Amino acid sequence: MPFAIGGNARIRTNTPAENAYNALDISNRDISLRQLRLSTGKRINNAGDDVAGYITSRALSARNGALNAALLAVGDAQNVSYITMDSLENINDLLTKIKDATAQAASGATGTDEKIALAKAAYRFSQQIQTVVDSTVFGGRQLLDGTFSAAFVIGSNAANNLLTLGVDLTLKNEEFNVESNYFNSNAMGTNYFGGITGLDMRDFNEVNSENLGIFDFDKIQYTLTSMADAINNVNKVASFLGGIVNRLNSQENVLKNQIVNYNAAISRIEDADVAKEQLQLVKSQFLQQASLVSLTQANANPQAFLQLIQG
């Protein structure tokens, strides 16, 4: 700290001028600091401004980056789930129409030609189911052909262990709650469909006047039961995805709130208080002007004492 030193008659060492110069230098540096903080809006512009706060704010910023990445992953998982659920809803509508056609064909008042027409219409619906399956794609991957499975990173803990949520649409996913545990959404080229063994959607196209096939009186009840079970199984898969979506929505809310809270914490540590900085700037500018006046006066003092040695 500076001291007021007397003995101003000594002119070889101008101590008052040195003190005034040091005070001026301190004011100038403080003015530069306040101007930097006001121009950047940040209290911490480098590690020297607050060594502890610098570490904390940088750690929080890094954590916030991970949270934003997790939020993007949650969005991707939601996209997969929504696209799949929409397709399953479409498939459910088509299956209901096929079941309705089968129920109509079961009526004793329906003739052979009408049954054939209903079977062909049902087959066209089954072809549309296959089209829906083939066109349900995300990220270049089929979602409903029984092969899609992915783990989405929806967060991480303090040890940076990844927290994941899996979307499993493979054939043997037991969480589908399908009795056969072998759900298949491909309508063509298989002798089972929707977890129902023996249900071959191609059989609708085989109905003719010589052989009514699955529309035969002895088989149509089994066909109706199979279609009802298939609809139920499709709904179970949609329900599985619905549970995932509910969890994803909850995680999305959690991540958004955490990001806001982390941003607030970073702001409290790192951002400048504009009002406070402005007050400090005015104070330092006043001290700068006072130091300049004092330095001018201190430099003038030796001139007075030189008159004592003038001849």
Residue pairs with C-beta under 8 A, 6 or more apart in sequence:
2 19
2 22
2 23
3 19
4 19
5 15
5 16
5 19
8 16
8 301
9 305
11 301
11 302
11 305
11 306
14 298
14 299
14 301
14 302
16 294
16 298
16 301
17 295
17 298
17 299
17 301
19 298
20 291
20 294
20 295
20 297
20 298
21 291
21 295
23 287
23 291
23 294
24 288
24 291
24 292
24 295
26 287
27 284
27 285
27 287
27 288
27 291
28 288
30 280
30 284
31 281
31 284
31 285
31 288
34 277
34 278
34 280
34 281
34 284
35 281
36 45
37 43
37 45
37 272
37 277
38 272
38 274
38 277
38 278
38 281
40 272
41 271
41 272
41 274
42 270
42 271
42 272
43 49
43 50
43 53
43 269
43 270
43 271
43 272
43 273
44 50
44 53
44 54
44 57
44 269
44 270
46 54
47 54
50 269
53 269
53 270
56 269
57 266
57 269
57 270
60 262
60 265
60 266
60 269
61 266
63 262
64 259
64 262
64 263
64 266
66 156
67 155
67 255
67 258
67 259
67 262
68 259
69 153
70 153
70 154
70 155
70 156
70 255
71 252
71 255
71 256
71 259
73 152
73 153
73 154
74 152
74 154
74 248
74 251
74 252
74 255
75 252
76 139
76 152
77 150
77 152
77 154
77 165
77 167
77 244
77 248
78 245
78 248
78 249
78 252
79 138
80 138
80 143
80 148
80 150
80 167
81 167
81 241
81 244
81 245
81 248
82 245
83 136
83 138
83 143
84 136
84 143
84 144
84 169
84 241
85 238
85 241
85 242
85 245
87 132
87 133
87 136
87 143
87 144
88 144
88 234
88 235
88 237
88 238
88 241
89 238
90 132
91 129
91 132
91 133
91 185
91 234
92 231
92 234
92 235
92 238
94 125
94 126
94 128
94 129
94 132
95 125
95 129
95 194
95 227
95 230
95 231
95 234
96 231
97 122
97 125
98 122
98 125
98 126
98 204
98 227
99 224
99 227
99 228
99 231
101 118
101 119
101 121
101 122
101 125
102 118
102 122
102 215
102 220
102 223
102 224
102 227
103 224
104 110
104 118
105 114
105 115
105 118
105 119
105 215
105 220
106 220
106 221
106 224
110 118
112 209
112 212
113 209
115 207
115 212
115 215
116 207
116 208
116 209
118 215
119 204
119 205
119 207
119 213
119 214
119 215
120 204
120 205
120 207
122 204
123 201
123 202
123 204
123 205
126 187
126 188
126 201
126 202
126 204
127 187
127 188
129 185
129 187
129 201
130 186
130 187
130 188
132 144
133 142
133 144
133 145
133 185
133 186
133 187
134 142
134 145
136 142
136 143
136 144
137 143
141 147
141 148
142 148
143 169
144 169
144 185
145 185
145 186
146 169
146 170
146 171
146 183
146 184
146 185
146 186
147 169
147 170
148 167
148 169
148 170
149 166
149 167
149 168
149 169
149 170
150 166
150 167
151 164
151 165
151 166
152 164
152 165
152 166
152 167
153 162
153 163
153 164
154 163
154 164
154 165
154 248
154 251
154 255
155 162
155 163
155 251
155 255
156 162
156 163
157 163
165 244
165 247
165 248
165 251
167 241
167 244
168 175
169 237
171 182
171 183
171 184
172 181
172 182
173 181
173 183
173 240
174 181
175 240
176 183
176 195
176 233
176 236
176 237
176 240
177 236
177 239
177 240
178 194
178 195
178 233
178 236
178 237
179 195
179 233
180 192
180 195
180 196
180 197
181 195
182 192
182 195
183 194
183 195
183 233
183 237
184 190
184 192
184 193
184 194
184 195
185 193
185 194
185 234
185 237
186 193
187 193
187 201
188 201
188 202
189 202
190 200
190 201
191 197
191 198
191 199
191 200
192 198
192 199
192 200
193 199
193 200
193 201
193 230
194 229
194 230
194 231
194 233
194 234
195 229
195 230
195 233
196 226
196 229
196 230
196 233
198 226
199 226
199 227
199 230
203 213
203 214
204 214
206 213
206 214
207 213
207 214
207 215
213 219
214 220
214 222
214 223
215 223
